[in-house]
């Protein structure tokens, strides 16, 4: 039977988006139950690991504006936690002229300070990277201490006294009753709610896809891929490493330092399709060799012969736009396409808005 407790929001997913949503709701005085099928801080989704890139370098003005709002919220979270969560290393974009020029134009229009450098100037400043084409740097960027950030969202949500967190608790069934949803859980309990937030990324199609279809909406085709970046040991000091994106001919590449682990380098969104519940976590040998070849050429500040591979999930939407919308009692969050983490506190606020009756951002809405 459903829980007899007063109605509360049920947030499914304890990754960064679910954690940020629970925090946003609880700080508004809303009661929240967050459930996560795996353990706290697990590595089976898209949020694990010690670092993520924060950057404002988008060619799309709308996303640049969203990064500015996200940065404001990150700084507010740091104040609330009394803890640094973004290390301002700066970020560098280089490579294809048309992309770098479009990013520069977007930064100019948004009033974000930046520098344009020659390849020689950039190489003198950041000798660990071999630059190609146009080089653009902006100092507001850096690396997010991602594992700490998730823990901060969860801990601060708990401290409100309004958020209950249950880990190792799987959703075993959803029953749609119009204005409410019954959420059956693997611990034998059931929760009836007027607000279910499925902040589940790669699991969204299987968890709520059919329910949304019954309500006349459809998720875009979410491609779930297993990506395989790697950490490479560096012989340079930590201060030598900005976050970086190479808009290369072929596949785009990103990188950043993870202190104590090495410089993480990866291709963006090139991994094989997987079932998120049936993964082998193993790198594809040919892709591993291709990444090492790239690193030997373009990241001379590391040892390309000693990679430590990482496995993570991308929940890719067709246009890499996020999906954030609500139908009846169900709010869904997916389609983060490998670039969502930097927006986490803003995503939490946007989902809390939806869960409390707000309207979706038009760009991220479902189609009927």
Secondary structure, DSSP 8 states (H G I E B T S, - for coil): -B--S---EEEE--SHHHHHHHHHHHHTT--EEEEESS-TT-SSSSS-SSEEEE----SSHHHHHHHHHHHHHHHHHHHHHTS--EE---EEEEE-HHHHHHHHHHHHHHT---EEE-HHHHHHH-TTS---BEEEEETT-EEEEHHHHHHHHHHHHHHTT-EEEEES--EEEEEE-SS-EEEEETTS-EEEES-EEE--GGGHHHHHHHHHHHTT-B----EEEEE--EEEEESS-GGG--EEEEE-SSS-EEEEEETTTEEEEEESS--EE-BTTB------HHHHHHHHHHHHHH-TTEEEEEEEE--EEEEE-TTS--EEEEETTEEEEE--TT--GGGHHHHHHHHHHHHTT----GGG--B-
